[in-house]
Amino acid sequence: MPEGPELHLAERYVNAVCGGLVFAGGVERSAVSKCPAVPFSSAAYRISAAARGKEVRLTLAPLGAGAPLALVFRFGMSGSFRLCAAADAPRHAHLRFLTRERPPRALCFVDVRRFGRWQLGGAWQPGRGPCVLGEYQAFRENVLKNLADKAFDRPICEALLNQKYFNGIGNYLRAEILYRLKIPPFEKARTVLEALKHQEQDPSLTLSKKLKLKRENPDLLELCHTVPMEVVKMGEKGYDPEYSGDSTVFKNWLQCYSMPGMRSLRDSKGRTIWFQGEPGPMAPKGGKTRKKRAQVKADPEAPTPEGEPGPMAPKGGKTRKKRAQVKADPEAPTPEVTTRTSKRRPRGAGSPPKPTEEKQKVVADADEPGQGRARRRRKAAAAPASSEPEAPVKAKRSRAFARRGSGTAPAARL
């Protein structure tokens, strides 16, 4: 979610890319957006930006006659600004300001998750306190003079998200600030901040020594200013869409938020707070802390270990070993395979030659059991053919069926 530093980087981005551009025409809104339409049109106007806490204000100033119009944006979970060719506007560009050049370019408010909002008029959202980045002294005084407010009865991790007093602080910033000071996240906010109210420095110290002590031992309110400033200085190019895909620098900067070895709990609003050590006396009852483990990337070239699965292997489970698949040699001759269809004789082919008398001879002796019938069949086959033509097989069968049907017995053979 964009926090104070991201909104200030958005201010710098808009002022940098739109400083020399002239915009023209009306403001286009996407059909799916539920935010109000922008009733503004001009033949030529310029755009400038200003940030405060978690808000950015765009001012549309006509170059000729006409009153300027201001819009205040809140980025929600995924809002950002992007300058691109009008024909290549992103899919989730919900507001577009077109330039006067041809072909035109467009400054787009892009919001994939559509939690971002804009409102007409230049007034900041009421109820938000001074900005932790641009109004540090007013921010510090606003907190210390209102410690009696019931908002400081809450744990310090929840109080840091109250934009009435900590305008610009978000989830990752609160984790980093509390981690650097080793403050338990569920310590009472008033207990932590009252010590700052009565903090006094030695009046005999010079100004340079006082500043040095502040740098070496900053308190919580000072870190609410310096930690976001670190992100702003680190991400001057990181907000630009050309560099937005590379978050390596930001991830290397994080010390606590979602880092391996850190613990996490959900506060009363359901938001996750990352910390190290004990959570504090106001931790939610029954809440289970989770510790993030380091993710070790497997080496694809490392050999697979062989051996036992370990003492916690499932009982009764059978281990299987994958067999190596042997690849066929492409130069090896292909074996001939005889299929059933290849054995069949073609319809047009003639009948196979009849066996000769030599092949029909039987070597077996006539007195051997079971050989008499076979010998008789072979003798009949070897006998010379009669002068009378033999009736077809089908004709013989038809005559036999005819005799059975008529009831007459066939003539006895002599």
ABEGO torsion letter per residue (X at the ends): XBBAAAAAAAAAAAAAAAAABBBBEBBBBBAABABBBBBBBBABBBBBBBBBEABBBBBBBBABBEBBBBBBBBAEAABBBBBBBAAABBAABABBBBBABOBBBBBBBBBAAGABBBBBEABBBBGBBBBAAABAAAAAAAAAAAAABAAAABBAAAAAABAAABBGBBAAAAAAAAAAAGBBAABBAAAAAAAAAABBBBAABBAAAAAAAAAABBBAAAAAAAAAAAAAAAAAAAABAAAAABAAAAAAABAABGBBGBBBBBBAAGBBBBBBEBAEAABBBGBBBBBBBBBBBBBAABBBBBEBAEAABBBGBBBBBBBBBBBBBAABBBBBBBBAAAABBBAABBBBBBBBAAAABBABBAABBGAAAAAAAAAAAABBBBABBBBBAAAAAAAAAAAAAAGBBBBBBX
